[in-house]
Amino acid sequence: MLTILDQLPDGLLDCEARDLHRILPGPTLLHLPGQHTEPLFVSVLLHGNETTGLTAIQALLRKYDGHKLPRALSIFFGNISAAAQGRRRLDGQPDYNRVWPSVADSADSSDDRPEHRMMRQVIDEMRARNVFASIDIHNNTGLNPHYGCINRREPHFFHLATLFSRTVVYFIRPTGVQSLAFAELCPAITVECGKPDQPFGAAHARDFVDTCLHLEALSNEPVDPHAMNLFHTVATLTLRNEASAGFAADDQPGDWDITFPPDLDRLNFRELPAGTPIGRVHSDYGPLPLRVVDETGTDVSDRYLHVENGRLRITREVMPSMFTLDLDIIRQDCMGYLMERL
């Protein structure tokens, strides 16, 4: 399932994400040499509709056309078939950012789908090459600042994250994500670069990768706490399978089990006081239409949400991230996350 290349294919630097399947046969790991031999690893298109990573890598490699890279660079081009259709993932596919191996996986895990085997192959390949650091480039669908996500609260990780943004999010759930897998090998980060149609996102990601290519090492000294705003993802919100949902303003009818405001994503990265409403609940719907799970996998819905006078309200002070207006994303993945300031 995985193609491994050691030279740049013709046409790769100029094609759109939708046309990448014409150049690469499928998920591809591309190794390029550099002055420092320990490679920087970058993954793009783990979600086929998140194209900023590809645009950033294309711009970076055009900059170095005819010149040796400062450091070896390994690039993983992920869900190329979904990118051809402009979708996060195709029907029947697993999420390419939920199938990476981790120490939490049991050695006799029965989940041996091709995608799982492929990600283990990528990890083994990069372990053998003594990977220097890992960057996973993503977009999101709602209003969010650019920020970095890490899975370990250690100086190497903090220094890597603050090279991208002062806003840093620490999380250990969901599992199966790329950065959690690479955190076993090297400092690793997921960078969230806003919506895919924003040119600044690609420029920001390109410059960050370029900066990392020039690093001799990552400091192990403590980071100045004033150098970053650190948050901890404490819970994930998902829509219950049986619940219907839609978006409408307060003065508009909504026949769904839960009706979200059309500007729900404006709540992202805002510290919300207890009692803040996030939707209207239909009077005939009994349980909470959203399920909230903490980082241990425990259902904590009653700790974070309650219904009052037909409104679904936040029970305690939190800060949302990745609240989205895309119902497909809500169904396929989640509605968003809740964070607390560290």
N, C-alpha and C positions, 0 to 999 in steps of 0.2 A: 504493500500500500504506500510505502514511503519511497520517494525518489531522493537520492543523494547526489549532488553535483559539486564539482570543484572549480567551475568556471561559469561566468555570467552568460546565460543564454541570450541569443540575439532577440532583440525586441522587448526584453523585459523592462527596460527603463522607460519605455514610452507608452506602454499599454494601460488601458483602464482595468480596474478590478474585474469588470464583467467579461473582459477578453483574456484574462490571465490563463484560462483553461486552454487557450489556443497555443500557449507557449510552454506551460508546465502540465504534465499529464495528470497531476493530482498533488496532494500534500508533498512539499519538497523542502529538503534541508540543503541550503547552499553554503559551502565553506569558501571564504575568500582569505587569502594570506595578508599578513600585515607585519609591520616592523617588530611589534611584540607578538610572540607566538601564542600566548594564552588568549583565547578568543572571547570577545564580547558576543553574547547570544541575544538575538532580537527575534521575537515572534510577532507576526502580523496576520491579520485575517483569520484569527481563531473564530471570529464571528464574521460571516461573509458580507454583512452590510456595514461593517466598521472599517472603512477604507483609508483612514488617515495614516495608519502604519505603512501601508504600501506606498502612498504618496510621499511620505517622509523618507523612506528607504530609497526610492527612486531619485529623489532630489539629492540625497547624500551621496549616492554612488555616481551621479552625474558630476558632482563637485570633484570627486577623486578620479574621474576618468583619465586614464593614462598615468596615474600616480599611485604609489603604494599606500595602502591604508596605514594609519599610525599603529593600529592593532588589528590582529586577525578578527574577522567578523563572520559569524555564523548566523544565517537568517532562515527562519522556519516560516514558510508560506502555508497557512493552515487550510481552511475550508474553501478551497478554490471552486468546488462545484456549487456551493451556496452563494459564493460571490458572483458567479455567472448569472444568478437570478436575483441578485441584490437582496438576499435574505440572510437572516442570522444563521439558520441551519435549515436543511431540507427535512421534509417529513420522513420519519424513520431514522434520521441521523441522531446520534447523541450530541449534546452541546460540546464543542471542541475545547471549551474551557471548564469542563467538569469531568474529564476522563484522564487527567494526569495522575501518575502514581504518587503515593505519599507513604510515610512511615506508618500511617494509620491503617493502610491496606494490609490485610492478612496475606501471608505467603501463599495460601492455597485458595485465594480468591477465585470464585467461579466466573467472575465477569471477565471474560477473555475475548471480548469483541475486537475486531481488527483495529478500531481506533485506540483502544487501551494498549494493545500490543505496539502500535505505532509510537505512541507517546513514550512508552518504556524504551523503545529503540532510540528515540531522540535523546532521552535522558542518558542512556548508556553511552551514546556517541559523544555527548558533551562532557560526561564524566571522564572519559578516556582522553579528551583533549584538554583537561584541566581548565574548565571554563572560568573566566575572570569575573564576570557579572552577567546578570540576565535582566532584560527589559521586555515586558509584554505590553504592546501598544493597543489601546482600546478607545472606542468612542462610547457615548451614551446618548439616550434619546430625549432626556429632559434638560432643563436648565441647571447646569452644574458648573462650578469653576474647574479649572485644570488642577488636578491633584494627583499625588502618588499614593499607592497602597503597598504596605509591607506586611509581612507575616511574622517578623521577629523584631523585638524591641532591643536591638543591639546597635552599637555605634556604626559599624559598616553599613547597615541598612539605613540608618538615619541619615548618614552622610550622602548616600546614593539618592535618597528621596529628596533631600533639600536642594540637591542640584537641579531638580525639576520644578519644585514648588515649595512654598512655605506651608502649604496645607498638606498634611500627611494623615492617612487613615491606616490604623492597625486593625487587622482582622484575621481570624482563623477559620471562618465559615463564610461562604460555602467551601466544601472540600473539593478535591479534584481539580483545583485551578493550577495554572502554569506556575505562578509565583511560589505557591506552597511547595511544589515539587522541586523547583530550582533552589529554594531556600536551604535544601539539604546539601547543595553543592557549592553555593556562592551567594554573595549579596544579590537579592532579587527584588524587583519592583514591578508593579502594574501601574502604568501611567494612563490616566483618564484625560482625554484631550478634547472634551466637548463634543459637539455634533460633527458628523463626518463632512458636512458641506462647508465647514468654516476653515478658510485657508490658514488662519493663525494656528490652528491645532496641528496641522502638518508641519508648519515652520517650527513650532515649539518642539515637537517630537524630533524633528531632524536635528535641531541644534543640541538637544539633550543627548541623542545618540553620538553626535560628533564630539561633544564634551567628554563623554565616557570613553570614546576611542583614544583620547589624548591622556587619560589618567595613567599615571605610573602605578598607583595603588589607591585604595580607599582607607582613609584614616580610621584607626581604632580608638581615637580619643573621644571622650564624651562630647556630644553636640550641645552647644549653647541652647538652653531651653527657650531663649527669646528668638531663636532662628527658625522656629516652626510653630505652627498650630497643630497640635496632635489630638486626633480623635480615635475613639475605639468603637468599632461596629459591634453592637451588643445584640442585635436582633434583625431577622429578615421577615418581611411582610409578604405573604402570598395570598392570592384569592382562592377561596375554597372552590373545588371543582364544580360543585353543584350550584354555586352562586353566579347570577348574571350581574353584569356591570356595564356602566356607560358613563359618559361625561355630559353634564348639562349645568347651566347656571341655576342659581337658587330660584329665579322667577320662571324657570322652564320646567315642564313636567319630566319625570323620569320614571319609567315603569320597571326599571331594573331592581334587583335585590339591593344593590348599592349604587348610588349615583355620586360620582366624584366631580368636584368643581373643574371647569375647563382649564384652569390655571394651577392645577395641583402642584406642578413642578416648581412653582415659585417658592415653595416651602423648603426646597433643598438648601442645605447648609445655612439654615436659619434656626437659632435656638428657640424652640417652641415651648411656651409655658403649658403647664397642665391644663386640660380643658379645651385645647385648640381643636376645632372640628376639621375633619379631613374628608367627610362625605355624609350623604343622607342615606338612611337605611329604610327600606320599604317596611311598612307596618306588619306585613304578613310574614316577614322573614324572621325566623326564631333566633338561631345562634349568631355569633359575630360572623359577618361575611368574610372577614380577613383572618388569617391564621398568623400568629407571631411565634417564631421559633428562635430561641437563643443560641449561643455558639456551642452549646453542648447537644443541641438537637431537641431540647425540651420545649414543649408547647407552653408559652408564657403569655398567651393572648390576653388573659384577664389582668395581667400585670401592666399591660401597656395600652389597652383599648377598653372603652366602655360606650354604651349607647345611652344617650340622655336626650329626651324630647325629640326622638327621631334622628338625632345627629350622632355619627360615630366620632368619638373624641379621644384625643391622646390623654392618658391617665397621669403621666408623669412627664417632667421636663426632659425633652430629647431633641436631637437634631437629625432630621432626615437627610438621606442622600439617595440619589438615583430614582426618586419618585418620577414616574414616567407617564406620558399620556398615550402610550402605544399599547392597545389592548392585546395585540399579539405577543409583545414582550411580557406583559403581565401574565398571560396564560402560559407561555413557554418557560419563563424564568421566575420572575417575582415582580412585585409592585415597587419595591425599593427596600431600603435599609434604615435602621435607627441607630444613631451614634450617641455617645456621651464624650464629653471633653476629658482628656487626660491632663 
